[in-house]
């Protein structure tokens, strides 16, 4: 990885471990069972690296991580273990995004940026049957879609978000989520969206920290 990304991950790790996790009151000390070998802070840093490097496939990412990142992260899981940990961390990812946003100077700004985009629903009956959103998704691209909403600070730092699911334009929204609550019924879908927002938040947070003029520029971290 490039030096800039190494610096971001190191700084982020220290910030999460020293400040964010204690602020959230998150600890596995009182959780039953054996603690995972890969810590939650390491998981978050790996998610940031995955999406800043543009690796959407978990299979390709785990293969890459085992080849290049074992020096920094010696307790990497296999693909199935990775996916399970990410899905379980949806609430934590949301909370960390908020804490990173709080740590930037524009958190209290009155002005916010709001944007949305449509996300297609299941295109086949088989997709609908095995989807995490089977109870919400319909059949066919045109008859059903999600719409993702994102609220950001003026420089693009995500602060909250939501989505709607509709079977027709006349129906009321069936489900919403926020970046602080997550979606308990569809953790796979939410964790994929939240992980990308976490990478964006981490990049902008670090750019504020080091004084980069273009706060939303992530070019320095993408290779």
N, C-alpha and C positions, 0 to 999 in steps of 0.2 A: 504494500500500500504506500501511497504517497505520504511524505512527511507531514503535510498539512492535516491529513486525515488521522494520522497517528497522534498528532498533537491534540486534535479535537477529542478523540476517544479517551486519551489520558486525562485531559482536563475534565471531560464529562464524567468519567469514572469517579474521580476525586470529589467532584461537586455532588454527584448522586449519593455517594457513600457517606460523605461528611455532613451534608446539609439537607438534601431533598428527602432521603429515606427517613432520617430522624424527624423531620418536619411532618411527614405524612404519618409517622408512628407505625411504619411498616417494619415488621420483624418476623422472622420465622422461629424465633426462640421459643415461643409458646405454641407453635403449631405441632400437632401430633405427627409421629412418623419420622423417618430419616430425612435429613435435609438433602436437597439435590446437590450434586457435585458442582454444577454450574450455578453460580449465585444469581440472584435477580438483577443485581447491578451489571454483571457480565452479560446477562441476557439482553438487557436494554441497550448496552453499548454495541453488541453484535447486531441487533435489529437496526440501529442507526447506521452501522457500517454496511449492512446488506442493502439498504435502500438508497444510501448515498452513492454506492457503487452501481446501482441500477440492476441488481440481480433479483428479479421477481420470483424465479423458481426456487423453492426451498431445496429441492434436490441438487440443483447446481450450486446453490449457496453453501450447503453443508459440505459438498465436495471441495469447493474453493477454500472454505474455512479450515478444513482438515489439512489441506495442502499448504496454506500460507499463514494461518493465524494460531497454530497450536503453541507458538512461543508466548503469545499474549494471553491466550485462552486455552489452557491445557486440558480442560474438562469438557470439551465439546461433545454433545450428544450425537446420536445418529438422527436421520431424517424424521423418523416417527416420534422420537423423544423431543426433538426440536419443535415440531408442529404442536404437540400436546402442551409443552411449556408456554409457547406463544399464545395459544388459545386461552390458557388459564390466566394469563397476565393481562387480559384486556382492561380490567379496572385499574391496574397499576399503571399501564401505559397512558391511560387517560389522565390520571392524577399527575403523572410526571410532565406531560405536555403542559398542563395548567401551571405547574410550579416553574417550569422554564419560562413560560410567558410572563409570569409574575416577576421574574428576575430581570426583565428588560425595562428600559426607561419609558417605553410607550404603553405599558400595561394600563395606566390610568387615563389614557387619552380619551377624550369624548368621541372623537371620530373613529369609526370602525369600517372595515371593508367587508362587504357581504357578496358572495358569489354562489352560484349553484350550477350543477350540470346533471343531465339525465344519465342514468346507468341502466343498461338493458337488463330485463329479467330473463328467466329461463326460456330457451328457444326450442326445447324438446320436452316431451313428457318424461323421459328418463332423467333429464337434468332436474326437472321440478321434483321428481320423486326422491332423489338422493340429496337434494340441496338442504343446507341448514335452514333455509327460508321456505321450506316446502309448505308450511301452513300459511304463508303470505304470498308466495309467488304464483303467477298464472302461467298459461301456456301461450307462447307467441311473443315476438319482439314488440309488435305494435299495440297489443292489448294490455301489456303490463310493463311497468318500469319503476325503478327507484329514481328518486331525485335527491342528490347529495347537496347539502347546504353547508357552507363554511363561513365562519365569522373570524376576521383577522384584525390585528392591530395595523396601523398605517403602513408599516414596513413589511407586512405579510406574515407575521407570527400568528399561527392558529391559536385562537383562544376558546372557541367552542364550535360545535357543528351539529348537524342533524340530518335526518333523511325522512322522506315520505315514500310510502308504497301505495300505488293506486292501480286498480284494475280498469278504471276509466277516468276520463278527465273530470267527470261530474262527482266522483266519490270524494269523501273527506279523507284526510291522511289516516292511515291505519297504524302507523308506528313511527315513533321519533326516537332519536337518541341524542345525547349531548356528550361532549368530550370529557365530561366529569362523571358520567354515570355508566356508559357502556350499554351493550345489548346482551343481556343474559341468555336470551333464547337463540342467538345466532353468533356465538363468539368467533367462529371461523371467519365470517364476513367482516365483522367489526374489527377484529385484530389485524386484518390485512390493511384496512383503511387507516386504522390508528397508527400502525407501524410506519406507514409512509408519512403521516403527519408528525410523528415523533422525530423522524429523520430531518424533516424540514425545520421543526422547532429547534432541534439541537444545532443545526447549521446556523440559523439566524441568531440564536443565543450566543454561540461562539463568536460570530462576526461582531456582535455588540461588544463582547468581552475584549477582543483584540483590536477594535477600532476600524474594521473594514468599512469603507464608504458605502458600498452596495450591500446592504444587510441581507438581502434575499438571494444574493449570488452564492451558488453552491459549487461553482466550477472547480474551485481549489480542492474539493473533497471527493470528486467523482472518479478518481483513478489513482 
